[in-house]
Amino acid sequence: MKKVMVFMILFFFFSITLVFSIGLSMGGTVGGTIGWINGSDWINALNFFGGNNKIKLGFSVGIFINIELHEYLSIQPGILFSNQGGAYQYYYMGNNIDGTISSNVLEIPILFNPKIPIGTGYFVFSIGPEIIIFLGDVKIKESGFGMTVETGRTPDNDIVFGLSAGIGYEYPLGSGNIIFDLKYTKTLTEIFRGDNSSFNGVGIRIGFSTKTLRTFSAKFLNII
């Protein structure tokens, strides 16, 4: 029920935004991510075991719609499939234990993109909220003593809210625009009840979008 309400709210928001848009384009991105876990509960647990926080490599792939409100401002909702989490290491009975925490998620960001023209392209700033939907258990894998053990834990909240912010550059190429961007993401609400640990990540992505199509609103404004 919660997921249905989320998608209904998103649909309403996109519909209203489209009414006031002057241009519309679509595209896709793919890239790698560097993830880590933060929060006082997580740091306290690491300190208790004498552990160290580590990073985990992941990936993301997705599609987006760029809704142009002005030549230098757009709203960009999207859907990305990504692997989030982090890693850690601690010492136990003379052995290093290496662990990873990971989960496959759907990210639904709604980014506000101010743009500054540079050369033939645009330097783009991005910031906005995102909805993160967990697609299964959070997997915990530990390796040590010559063996690997993997367990899973179901999130108490499989839909959480987060923040995304970054910078990028886009410029014309062929029938569209090629895009390079660097984005930081962070979960803001609890994944597990009573635990303020957060998933953090930095993604480096490359993408391609179609050339902007003029919407009915833009044509109507030209007429009047």
Residue pairs with C-beta under 8 A, 6 or more apart in sequence:
2 159
3 133
3 159
6 131
6 159
10 77
10 108
10 110
10 131
13 77
13 110
14 65
14 67
14 77
17 67
17 69
17 75
18 24
18 67
18 215
19 217
20 69
20 217
21 67
21 68
21 69
21 215
21 217
21 218
22 68
22 69
22 70
22 214
22 215
22 217
22 218
22 221
23 66
23 67
23 68
23 74
23 212
23 213
23 214
23 215
23 218
24 65
24 66
24 67
24 68
24 212
24 213
24 215
25 65
25 66
25 68
25 176
25 177
25 209
25 210
25 211
25 212
25 213
26 63
26 64
26 65
26 66
26 209
26 210
27 63
27 64
27 66
27 176
27 177
27 179
27 207
27 208
27 209
27 210
28 61
28 62
28 63
28 64
28 207
28 208
28 209
29 60
29 61
29 62
29 63
29 64
29 78
29 80
29 179
29 181
29 205
29 206
29 207
30 59
30 60
30 61
30 62
30 205
30 206
30 207
31 59
31 60
31 61
31 203
31 204
31 205
31 206
32 57
32 58
32 59
32 60
32 203
32 204
33 57
33 58
33 59
33 60
33 82
33 83
33 84
33 201
33 202
33 203
33 204
34 55
34 56
34 57
34 58
34 201
34 202
34 203
35 55
35 56
35 57
35 58
35 83
35 84
35 85
35 86
35 102
35 199
35 200
35 201
36 53
36 54
36 55
36 56
36 86
36 87
36 200
36 201
37 53
37 85
37 86
37 88
37 101
37 197
37 198
37 199
37 200
38 53
38 186
38 197
38 198
38 200
39 195
39 196
39 197
39 198
40 196
41 195
41 196
41 197
42 53
42 195
42 197
42 198
43 53
45 51
46 52
46 53
46 88
46 90
49 90
49 92
50 90
50 91
51 88
51 89
51 90
52 88
52 89
52 90
53 86
53 87
53 88
54 86
54 87
54 88
54 89
54 98
55 86
55 87
56 85
56 86
56 87
56 100
56 101
56 102
58 82
58 83
58 84
58 85
58 102
58 201
59 82
59 83
60 80
60 81
60 82
60 83
60 107
60 203
60 205
61 80
61 81
61 82
62 78
62 79
62 80
62 81
62 82
62 107
63 78
63 79
64 76
64 77
64 78
64 79
64 207
64 209
65 76
65 77
65 78
66 74
66 75
66 76
66 113
66 209
66 212
67 74
67 75
67 76
67 77
68 74
68 212
69 75
71 115
72 114
72 115
72 116
72 117
73 112
73 113
73 114
73 115
74 113
74 115
75 110
75 111
75 112
75 113
76 109
76 110
76 111
76 112
76 113
76 126
77 108
77 109
77 110
77 111
78 107
78 108
78 109
78 111
79 106
79 107
79 108
80 106
80 107
80 108
80 109
81 104
81 105
81 106
81 107
82 104
82 105
82 107
82 201
82 203
83 102
83 103
83 104
83 105
84 102
84 103
84 105
84 132
84 199
84 201
85 100
85 101
85 102
85 103
85 138
85 199
86 100
86 101
86 199
86 200
87 98
87 99
87 100
87 101
88 98
88 99
88 100
88 101
89 96
89 97
89 98
89 99
90 96
90 97
90 99
91 97
92 144
95 144
95 145
96 144
97 142
97 143
97 144
98 142
98 143
98 144
99 140
99 141
99 142
99 143
100 139
100 140
100 141
101 138
101 139
101 140
102 138
102 139
102 141
103 134
103 135
103 136
103 137
103 138
103 139
103 155
103 199
104 134
104 135
104 136
105 132
105 133
105 134
105 135
106 132
106 133
106 135
107 130
107 131
107 132
107 162
107 164
107 185
108 130
108 131
108 132
108 133
109 128
109 129
109 130
109 164
109 185
110 128
110 129
110 130
111 126
111 127
111 128
111 164
112 126
112 127
112 128
113 124
113 125
113 126
114 124
114 125
115 122
115 123
115 124
115 125
116 122
116 123
116 124
117 123
118 169
119 171
120 171
120 172
121 169
121 170
121 171
121 172
121 177
122 169
122 170
122 171
123 167
123 168
123 169
124 167
124 168
124 169
124 170
124 179
124 181
125 166
125 167
126 164
126 165
126 166
126 167
126 168
126 181
126 183
127 163
127 164
127 165
127 166
128 163
128 164
128 165
129 161
129 162
129 163
129 164
130 161
130 162
130 163
130 164
130 185
131 159
131 160
131 161
131 162
132 159
132 160
132 161
132 162
132 187
132 199
133 158
133 159
134 155
134 158
134 159
134 160
134 191
136 152
137 152
137 153
137 154
137 155
138 152
138 153
138 154
138 155
138 191
139 150
139 151
139 152
140 150
140 151
140 152
140 153
141 148
141 149
141 150
142 148
142 149
142 150
143 149
153 192
155 191
155 192
156 190
156 191
156 192
156 193
157 189
157 190
157 191
157 192
157 193
160 187
160 188
160 189
160 190
160 191
161 187
161 188
161 189
162 185
162 186
162 187
162 188
162 189
163 185
163 186
163 188
164 183
164 184
164 185
165 183
165 184
166 181
166 182
166 183
166 184
166 203
167 181
167 182
168 179
168 180
168 181
168 182
168 183
169 179
169 180
169 181
170 177
170 178
170 179
170 180
170 209
171 177
171 178
172 211
173 208
175 210
175 211
176 208
176 209
176 210
176 211
177 208
177 209
177 211
178 206
178 207
178 208
179 205
179 206
179 207
179 208
179 209
180 205
180 206
180 207
181 203
181 204
181 205
181 207
182 202
182 203
182 204
182 205
183 202
183 203
183 205
184 200
184 201
184 202
185 199
185 200
185 201
185 202
185 203
186 198
186 199
186 200
186 201
187 198
187 199
187 200
188 198
190 196
191 197
191 198
191 199
